[in-house]
Amino acid sequence: MHLEGTLKYYSVVGTSGASVERGFCENCGSPVISAVVGPAEWEGIKFIKAGSLDDSSWIIVGTSIWKSTAKHWSPAEAGLTTFEYNLEG
């Protein structure tokens, strides 16, 4: 991945106590990346926002996240690994 420019970060602490660091384009505010800081099993995991990629045709969906808040018009996909809720609660 090649990133041009500097990201602006916003941090929140969720109900689990984990911090989520979100990086946004400093010019337009588009989300680019998210990272969870704690718990230990999430350390080092980064979530690249597919919409920020020049070419997302190679992306393969392997997980459907935040099942508990899925909308009726966009339900969690059957057969995919799911997480019940966001670490932010």
QUIMOVEN-V481471 format. One record per helix or strand of 2 or more residues. SS is the DSSP state (H for helix, E for strand). FROM is the first residue (numbers start at 1). LEN is the number of residues. Records with the same first field share a line. If there is no record, write none. Layout:
SS->FROM-LEN, FROM-LEN
This chain:
E->7-7, 19-7, 31-7, 46-3, 63-2, 81-2
H->40-3, 50-3, 67-3
